[in-house]
Amino acid sequence: MRRSDDGSARLQARSRDPGAIDAAIRGAHTMIDGRKQDWTALLQELIRIPSCFEAEHAIVRRVCEHVAAIGLAPTLVPVDACALRRHADAIEPISTVAGRNNVIVRLPGRGGGRSLVLNCHLDIQPAGDAAEWTHPPFSGHVDAETNTIFGRGAMDDKAGVAICLGLMRVIVEQQLRFEGDLIFQFVLEDEITGNGSLACLEAGHVGDAAVILDGTRPDRAIDQHAGNMEFRIEMKGRPASVSVSHLGVNAAELLSQMVQHLRDAFLGLNDTREPPWTEFPSPFQFVVHGMHADAPRFSLPVKASAVCFVTFPPPATINSVRVLLETEGRKFAGTKNYLPPPAFVWDGFAAEAASCATNELRALIRDVAKRNGIPEVRIGPSTGTSDLRHFARRNIPCLLYGPGRGFNPHRPDERFLLDDLPFMMKLYLDMVIEWCGIAP
C-alpha cells in the first residue's frame, strides 16, 4: 500500500500541469458519455451469463477476456477449499468445485499516492420461477422507453461489474495514470459466504481504502452492518399413535410454539435499539427459513427441526444473541414441563456487526457526489451484511456505494436504469482521482 496521508502527492500532481490534467479528465468524461451503447451492451452480455454459486466459470472467463482485450493482465485468485478451512473467518459452505477463481486487476500508480480498491461481485442469486418474470431472467431485455435493463443480477451486481470493466477501459484508452494503485476486485460468493473477498485480501490484494459497488443508489451509502446469524433448532417429542396423541408429544407442534416464542422475545429487543439503528423500525429480525418434521403414518413426529436467521445491531454480539436464544429456549421448555430443552446448532452463517469507514472516506463520497449533481448522500447503517466485514478485520476503511438506481434485487423483474452506467462511471473516476491522485 502506498500512503500519502496529507494528500500532498495529489496536489503536487495538479500543480505541475493542471491544464493537461483537466484536459485528460474531460477526455475521459467525453469517452464515457460517447460510448453509452457500449456500456449497455456490456451489461447485457454479463446478465446473459448465469453465474450462481459454483457455476461462475463462464463469467470469470468472460471478465478475463475483457480485461485482456483492454491490454491488461488479470490475476486469478482461487477459491481454495483447504486454505479456507484453515481460516477462522471463512463461512460454510466451502466449495470443493474445481477451477473457481476471483479476478484481480491492478493498475500500478507512480508511487506516493494512496491506493484504492473497487470491489464488485460476479455471483448472483438464483432467478427463481421464470414465470414470475415479465421478461426472461437471463435475457438482458432493454425497455427502450424507460432505458431500463431487466435480468437477474442487473443491479446486484452485474451493473457494478460493467462499471468496473468500463472504467478500466476508459482509464487505459485515455492513458490516465494515478499516483496510487487502483485495484479492481471481481469476487465470488458475496451472495452466500463472502469467501471470495476473504481469499483476495488474504492473497495480499489490499489497499488504503475500499469501495464496494453493491447495494445502494447514488444518494445512499452504507458504512456499517448489523450482525447476522443462521442457526438450527432441534426438538424431540414422545411417540404415540395419532389416535391417542395426548399420550405423546408432537415435536412438530412443540417446535412451532418454540419458534414463535423465540421470535416474539427477539423482536421485543427492538424497543432497546439505539442510534443510528433507530432509523429502522426493526433492526432485530427473526426469520424462519424452513421447518422439517416427519413420522410414519398414524404416528406422531418425534423429531423436528427449524432453520432460522437473525439480524442484530450493536452492542449485541454473536455470543450475546446465542445466550439469549438458549435462555429463552429453556424458559419455554420449562413452561411445558418438558425436558430436554431444545438443542441449538450454531453451524450456519455468522457475522458480527461491522464498521470500518472513516470520516475522510465519507467526505470523499459526499464531495464527489455533490460535484456530480447529487446534493446529499445519506451514509448510514444496514441490517444486511456484505464483504465489508473482511476489510474491517484488516482495518481498511471501506463502505458500500453504488452501483446506481436499480430495483428488486433477489426478486422477479430485477432491473437497472441504464442512464446510471455512464453517470456512475464518471463519479467513480472522480473518486479515484481525488483519493489516489492523478499523474500528469
C-alpha positions as CSV (number, residue, x, y, z in Angstrom):
1,M,0.0,0.0,0.0
2,R,1.2,3.5,-0.8
3,R,0.2,6.1,1.7
4,S,0.2,9.9,1.5
5,D,-1.9,11.0,4.4
6,D,-1.8,14.7,3.7
7,G,-2.7,14.3,0.1
8,S,0.4,16.2,-1.0
9,A,1.1,13.9,-3.9
10,R,-2.3,14.7,-5.4
11,L,-1.8,18.5,-5.0
12,Q,1.7,18.3,-6.5
13,A,0.4,16.4,-9.5
14,R,-2.3,19.0,-10.2
15,S,0.2,21.9,-9.7
16,R,2.7,20.5,-12.2
17,D,0.4,20.7,-15.2
18,P,-3.3,21.4,-14.2
19,G,-4.3,22.2,-17.8
20,A,-3.1,18.9,-19.1
21,I,-4.7,17.0,-16.2
22,D,-8.1,18.8,-16.7
23,A,-8.0,18.0,-20.4
24,A,-7.3,14.3,-19.7
25,I,-10.3,14.2,-17.3
26,R,-12.5,16.0,-19.8
27,G,-11.4,13.5,-22.4
28,A,-12.3,10.6,-20.2
29,H,-15.8,12.0,-19.4
30,T,-16.3,12.6,-23.2
31,M,-15.5,8.9,-23.8
32,I,-17.8,7.7,-21.1
33,D,-20.7,9.8,-22.5
34,G,-19.9,8.9,-26.1
35,R,-20.0,5.1,-25.6
36,K,-23.2,4.6,-23.7
37,Q,-24.2,1.9,-26.1
38,D,-21.0,0.0,-25.4
39,W,-21.7,0.1,-21.6
40,T,-25.3,-1.1,-22.2
41,A,-24.1,-4.0,-24.4
42,L,-21.5,-5.0,-21.8
43,L,-24.1,-5.1,-19.0
44,Q,-26.5,-7.0,-21.3
45,E,-23.8,-9.6,-22.1
46,L,-23.0,-10.1,-18.4
47,I,-26.6,-10.6,-17.4
48,R,-26.9,-13.3,-20.1
49,I,-24.3,-15.3,-18.4
50,P,-25.9,-17.1,-15.4
51,S,-23.4,-17.1,-12.5
52,C,-24.9,-18.7,-9.4
53,F,-22.8,-20.3,-6.7
54,E,-20.4,-22.9,-8.0
55,A,-21.3,-22.1,-11.7
56,E,-19.3,-18.9,-12.2
57,H,-16.7,-20.3,-14.5
58,A,-18.2,-18.7,-17.7
59,I,-18.4,-15.2,-16.3
60,V,-14.9,-15.4,-14.9
61,R,-13.6,-16.4,-18.3
62,R,-15.5,-13.5,-20.0
63,V,-14.3,-10.9,-17.5
64,C,-10.7,-12.1,-18.1
65,E,-11.2,-11.8,-21.9
66,H,-12.5,-8.3,-21.4
67,V,-9.5,-7.4,-19.3
68,A,-7.1,-8.9,-21.8
69,A,-8.7,-7.1,-24.7
70,I,-8.1,-3.8,-22.9
71,G,-4.4,-4.7,-22.7
72,L,-4.2,-5.6,-19.0
73,A,-3.3,-8.9,-17.3
74,P,-5.8,-10.3,-14.9
75,T,-4.6,-12.2,-11.8
76,L,-6.6,-15.2,-10.7
77,V,-7.1,-15.8,-7.0
78,P,-8.5,-19.3,-6.5
79,V,-11.2,-20.2,-4.0
80,D,-9.1,-22.8,-2.2
81,A,-11.1,-25.1,0.0
82,C,-8.1,-26.2,2.0
83,A,-6.9,-22.7,2.7
84,L,-10.4,-21.5,3.6
85,R,-11.0,-24.4,6.1
86,R,-7.9,-23.1,8.0
87,H,-9.2,-19.6,8.2
88,A,-11.4,-18.5,11.1
89,D,-13.4,-16.0,9.0
90,A,-14.3,-18.5,6.3
91,I,-18.0,-19.4,6.1
92,E,-19.7,-22.6,5.1
93,P,-20.5,-24.0,2.6
94,I,-16.9,-24.2,1.5
95,S,-17.0,-25.3,-2.1
96,T,-14.7,-28.1,-3.5
97,V,-15.7,-27.4,-7.1
98,A,-12.5,-27.0,-9.2
99,G,-11.5,-24.1,-11.3
100,R,-13.3,-21.3,-9.4
101,N,-11.4,-18.0,-9.3
102,N,-11.7,-14.4,-8.3
103,V,-10.2,-11.9,-10.6
104,I,-7.9,-9.1,-9.6
105,V,-6.7,-6.3,-11.9
106,R,-4.1,-3.8,-10.5
107,L,-3.3,-0.5,-12.2
108,P,0.0,0.5,-10.6
109,G,0.4,4.1,-9.6
110,R,3.6,6.2,-10.0
111,G,4.2,6.0,-6.3
112,G,3.5,8.3,-3.4
113,G,-0.3,8.2,-3.7
114,R,-2.9,6.2,-1.7
115,S,-4.3,3.0,-3.1
116,L,-8.0,2.3,-3.6
117,V,-9.9,-1.0,-4.0
118,L,-13.0,-1.1,-6.1
119,N,-14.8,-4.4,-5.2
120,C,-17.8,-5.9,-7.1
121,H,-19.1,-9.4,-7.2
122,L,-19.7,-11.8,-10.1
123,D,-22.1,-14.2,-8.4
124,I,-25.9,-13.8,-8.4
125,Q,-28.9,-15.2,-6.6
126,P,-30.9,-17.9,-8.4
127,A,-33.6,-16.5,-10.7
128,G,-36.5,-18.4,-9.1
129,D,-39.6,-19.1,-11.1
130,A,-39.2,-17.7,-14.6
131,A,-43.0,-17.5,-14.9
132,E,-43.0,-14.7,-12.4
133,W,-40.7,-12.5,-14.6
134,T,-42.1,-10.1,-17.1
135,H,-39.0,-10.8,-19.3
136,P,-36.9,-14.0,-19.1
137,P,-34.4,-13.5,-16.2
138,F,-31.3,-14.0,-18.3
139,S,-32.4,-12.1,-21.5
140,G,-31.0,-8.8,-20.5
141,H,-34.1,-7.2,-22.0
142,V,-33.9,-3.5,-22.6
143,D,-37.0,-1.3,-22.3
144,A,-36.2,1.5,-24.7
145,E,-38.9,3.8,-23.4
146,T,-37.6,3.9,-19.9
147,N,-34.0,2.9,-20.7
148,T,-34.1,0.1,-18.2
149,I,-32.4,-3.3,-18.4
150,F,-34.0,-6.4,-16.8
151,G,-32.5,-9.6,-15.6
152,R,-31.2,-11.5,-12.6
153,G,-28.2,-9.6,-11.4
154,A,-28.9,-6.4,-13.3
155,M,-28.4,-4.4,-10.2
156,D,-26.9,-7.0,-7.9
157,D,-24.2,-6.8,-9.0
158,K,-23.7,-7.1,-12.8
159,A,-24.0,-3.3,-13.1
160,G,-21.1,-3.0,-10.7
161,V,-19.0,-5.4,-12.8
162,A,-19.9,-3.5,-16.0
163,I,-19.0,-0.2,-14.4
164,C,-15.6,-1.5,-13.3
165,L,-14.8,-3.0,-16.7
166,G,-15.9,0.1,-18.5
167,L,-14.0,2.4,-16.1
168,M,-10.9,0.2,-16.7
169,R,-11.2,0.6,-20.4
170,V,-11.6,4.4,-20.2
171,I,-8.5,4.7,-18.0
172,V,-6.4,2.7,-20.3
173,E,-7.6,4.2,-23.6
174,Q,-7.3,7.8,-22.2
175,Q,-3.9,6.9,-20.8
176,L,-4.7,8.1,-17.3
177,R,-2.1,7.5,-14.6
178,F,-2.6,7.8,-10.9
179,E,-0.2,8.4,-8.1
180,G,-1.5,5.5,-6.1
181,D,-2.5,2.0,-7.1
182,L,-6.1,1.3,-8.3
183,I,-7.1,-2.3,-7.6
184,F,-10.2,-3.9,-9.1
185,Q,-11.6,-7.0,-7.3
186,F,-14.1,-9.2,-9.1
187,V,-15.1,-11.6,-6.4
188,L,-17.2,-14.8,-6.0
189,E,-19.6,-15.8,-3.2
190,D,-20.7,-12.3,-2.0
191,E,-24.2,-13.7,-2.1
192,I,-23.5,-16.7,0.0
193,T,-20.3,-16.8,2.1
194,G,-18.1,-13.8,1.4
195,N,-15.2,-16.2,0.9
196,G,-14.2,-14.6,-2.4
197,S,-13.2,-11.2,-0.9
198,L,-11.6,-13.0,2.0
199,A,-9.4,-15.0,-0.4
200,C,-8.4,-11.9,-2.3
201,L,-7.4,-10.0,0.9
202,E,-5.6,-13.0,2.3
203,A,-3.6,-13.1,-1.0
204,G,-2.4,-9.6,-0.4
205,H,-4.7,-7.6,-2.8
206,V,-5.3,-4.8,-0.3
207,G,-5.5,-1.1,-0.4
208,D,-5.5,2.0,1.7
209,A,-9.3,2.2,1.3
210,A,-12.1,0.3,-0.4
211,V,-15.4,1.0,-2.0
212,I,-17.8,-1.9,-2.6
213,L,-20.1,-1.3,-5.6
214,D,-23.1,-3.1,-4.3
215,G,-26.4,-2.4,-2.6
216,T,-27.0,1.3,-2.9
217,R,-28.2,4.1,-5.2
218,P,-26.3,7.4,-5.8
219,D,-27.8,9.2,-2.8
220,R,-27.1,6.4,-0.3
221,A,-24.0,4.7,1.1
222,I,-23.6,2.1,3.8
223,D,-20.9,2.5,6.4
224,Q,-21.8,-0.3,8.8
225,H,-23.7,-3.6,9.1
226,A,-25.7,-5.3,11.7
227,G,-24.7,-8.7,12.9
228,N,-26.2,-11.7,11.0
229,M,-26.5,-15.3,12.1
230,E,-28.1,-18.5,10.9
231,F,-28.8,-21.4,13.2
232,R,-30.8,-24.6,13.6
233,I,-33.2,-25.6,16.4
234,E,-33.8,-29.3,17.1
235,M,-36.6,-30.7,19.3
236,K,-37.6,-34.1,20.4
237,G,-41.1,-35.3,21.2
238,R,-42.6,-38.5,22.6
239,P,-44.0,-41.2,20.3
240,A,-47.7,-42.1,20.3
241,S,-50.3,-43.1,17.8
242,V,-52.3,-40.3,16.3
243,S,-55.4,-41.8,17.7
244,V,-54.2,-41.3,21.2
245,S,-51.9,-38.3,20.5
246,H,-52.5,-37.0,24.1
247,L,-50.2,-39.8,25.3
248,G,-47.3,-38.5,23.3
249,V,-45.6,-35.1,22.5
250,N,-45.8,-33.9,18.9
251,A,-42.3,-32.5,18.2
252,A,-43.6,-30.5,15.1
253,E,-46.3,-28.7,17.1
254,L,-43.9,-28.1,20.0
255,L,-41.3,-26.7,17.7
256,S,-43.8,-24.3,16.1
257,Q,-44.7,-22.9,19.5
258,M,-41.0,-22.7,20.5
259,V,-40.1,-20.7,17.3
260,Q,-42.9,-18.3,17.9
261,H,-41.8,-17.8,21.5
262,L,-38.2,-17.1,20.4
263,R,-39.4,-14.7,17.6
264,D,-41.5,-12.7,20.0
265,A,-38.7,-12.4,22.5
266,F,-36.2,-11.5,19.9
267,L,-38.3,-8.9,18.2
268,G,-39.0,-7.4,21.6
269,L,-35.4,-6.2,21.6
270,N,-36.3,-3.6,19.0
271,D,-37.6,-1.5,22.0
272,T,-33.9,-1.2,23.1
273,R,-32.4,-0.1,19.8
274,E,-30.0,2.8,19.9
275,P,-28.9,5.4,17.3
276,P,-28.2,5.2,14.5
277,W,-30.3,2.0,14.4
278,T,-33.4,3.9,15.4
279,E,-33.8,4.8,11.7
280,F,-35.0,1.2,11.3
281,P,-38.3,0.0,12.9
282,S,-36.9,-3.4,13.4
283,P,-33.1,-3.9,13.2
284,F,-33.6,-7.0,15.3
285,Q,-35.0,-9.5,12.8
286,F,-36.0,-13.1,13.3
287,V,-36.8,-15.2,10.2
288,V,-37.8,-18.8,9.9
289,H,-36.1,-20.2,6.8
290,G,-37.6,-23.7,7.0
291,M,-39.1,-26.3,9.2
292,H,-39.0,-30.1,9.0
293,A,-40.7,-33.0,10.7
294,D,-41.6,-36.4,9.6
295,A,-43.2,-39.6,11.0
296,P,-44.6,-42.9,9.9
297,R,-48.3,-42.9,9.0
298,F,-50.6,-42.9,12.1
299,S,-47.7,-41.8,14.4
300,L,-46.6,-38.5,15.9
301,P,-43.4,-36.9,14.7
302,V,-40.8,-37.3,17.5
303,K,-38.1,-35.1,15.9
304,A,-38.5,-31.7,14.4
305,S,-36.0,-29.0,13.3
306,A,-36.1,-25.4,12.1
307,V,-33.5,-23.2,10.4
308,C,-33.7,-19.6,11.4
309,F,-31.9,-16.4,10.7
310,V,-31.5,-13.3,12.9
311,T,-30.0,-9.8,12.5
312,F,-28.9,-7.8,15.4
313,P,-27.4,-4.3,15.8
314,P,-24.6,-3.5,18.2
315,P,-23.9,-3.7,21.0
316,A,-25.4,-7.2,20.6
317,T,-22.9,-9.8,19.6
318,I,-23.0,-13.3,18.2
319,N,-22.3,-14.7,21.7
320,S,-24.9,-12.5,23.5
321,V,-27.5,-13.5,20.9
322,R,-26.8,-17.2,21.4
323,V,-27.0,-16.8,25.2
324,L,-30.4,-15.0,24.8
325,L,-31.9,-17.6,22.5
326,E,-30.7,-20.5,24.6
327,T,-32.1,-18.9,27.7
328,E,-35.5,-18.3,26.1
329,G,-35.5,-21.8,24.8
330,R,-35.0,-23.2,28.3
331,K,-37.7,-20.8,29.6
332,F,-40.2,-22.1,27.1
333,A,-39.4,-25.7,27.8
334,G,-39.9,-25.0,31.5
335,T,-43.5,-23.7,30.8
336,K,-44.3,-27.0,29.2
337,N,-42.8,-29.2,31.9
338,Y,-40.9,-30.7,29.0
339,L,-37.3,-31.9,29.1
340,P,-34.8,-31.8,27.5
341,P,-34.8,-28.2,26.3
342,P,-34.3,-27.6,22.5
343,A,-30.9,-28.1,21.0
344,F,-29.3,-25.2,19.2
345,V,-26.9,-25.9,16.4
346,W,-24.6,-23.0,15.7
347,D,-23.0,-24.1,12.4
348,G,-24.6,-21.6,10.0
349,F,-23.6,-18.2,8.7
350,A,-22.4,-15.9,11.4
351,A,-21.0,-12.4,11.1
352,E,-20.6,-9.8,13.8
353,A,-21.7,-6.2,13.3
354,A,-19.0,-4.4,11.3
355,S,-18.0,-0.8,10.7
356,C,-14.7,0.5,9.2
357,A,-15.5,3.7,7.3
358,T,-13.6,6.8,8.2
359,N,-14.8,10.4,8.1
360,E,-12.3,11.0,5.3
361,L,-13.9,8.2,3.2
362,R,-17.4,9.5,4.0
363,A,-16.3,13.0,3.0
364,L,-14.9,11.7,-0.3
365,I,-18.2,10.1,-1.2
366,R,-20.2,13.2,-0.4
367,D,-17.8,15.6,-2.1
368,V,-17.6,13.6,-5.3
369,A,-21.3,13.1,-5.4
370,K,-22.0,16.8,-4.9
371,R,-19.7,17.7,-7.7
372,N,-21.7,15.3,-9.9
373,G,-25.1,16.8,-9.0
374,I,-26.1,14.6,-6.0
375,P,-26.7,17.3,-3.3
376,E,-26.7,14.9,-0.4
377,V,-25.6,11.3,0.2
378,R,-27.2,9.6,3.2
379,I,-24.5,7.5,4.8
380,G,-25.6,5.1,7.5
381,P,-26.1,1.5,8.6
382,S,-27.7,-1.5,7.0
383,T,-29.3,-4.5,8.6
384,G,-27.8,-6.7,5.9
385,T,-24.3,-8.0,5.6
386,S,-21.6,-7.8,3.0
387,D,-17.9,-8.3,2.4
388,L,-17.2,-5.1,4.2
389,R,-16.6,-7.2,7.3
390,H,-13.4,-8.6,5.8
391,F,-12.0,-5.1,5.2
392,A,-12.9,-4.2,8.7
393,R,-10.9,-7.1,10.1
394,R,-7.9,-5.7,8.3
395,N,-8.5,-2.0,9.4
396,I,-9.0,-1.0,5.8
397,P,-11.5,1.9,5.6
398,C,-14.5,0.7,3.5
399,L,-18.1,1.4,2.7
400,L,-20.7,0.4,0.1
401,Y,-21.7,2.8,-2.6
402,G,-23.5,2.1,-5.9
403,P,-23.8,0.7,-8.5
404,G,-26.8,3.0,-9.1
405,R,-30.6,3.1,-9.4
406,G,-32.0,-0.4,-9.6
407,F,-34.9,-2.4,-8.2
408,N,-35.9,-5.8,-7.0
409,P,-32.6,-7.5,-6.2
410,H,-33.3,-11.1,-5.2
411,R,-36.8,-10.8,-6.6
412,P,-38.5,-11.2,-10.0
413,D,-38.1,-8.3,-12.5
414,E,-34.8,-7.2,-11.1
415,R,-33.7,-4.2,-13.2
416,F,-31.3,-1.3,-13.6
417,L,-31.6,2.2,-15.0
418,L,-29.1,2.4,-17.8
419,D,-28.6,6.2,-17.5
420,D,-26.7,5.4,-14.3
421,L,-24.0,3.4,-16.1
422,P,-22.1,6.5,-17.5
423,F,-23.1,8.7,-14.6
424,M,-21.6,6.3,-12.0
425,M,-18.5,5.7,-14.1
426,K,-17.7,9.4,-14.1
427,L,-18.4,9.6,-10.4
428,Y,-16.1,6.7,-9.6
429,L,-13.4,8.1,-11.8
430,D,-13.6,11.4,-9.9
431,M,-13.4,9.4,-6.7
432,V,-10.2,7.6,-7.9
433,I,-8.6,10.9,-8.9
434,E,-9.4,12.5,-5.6
435,W,-8.2,9.6,-3.5
436,C,-5.3,8.2,-5.5
437,G,-4.1,11.4,-7.1
438,I,-3.7,11.8,-10.9
439,A,-0.3,12.0,-12.5
440,P,0.4,14.5,-15.4
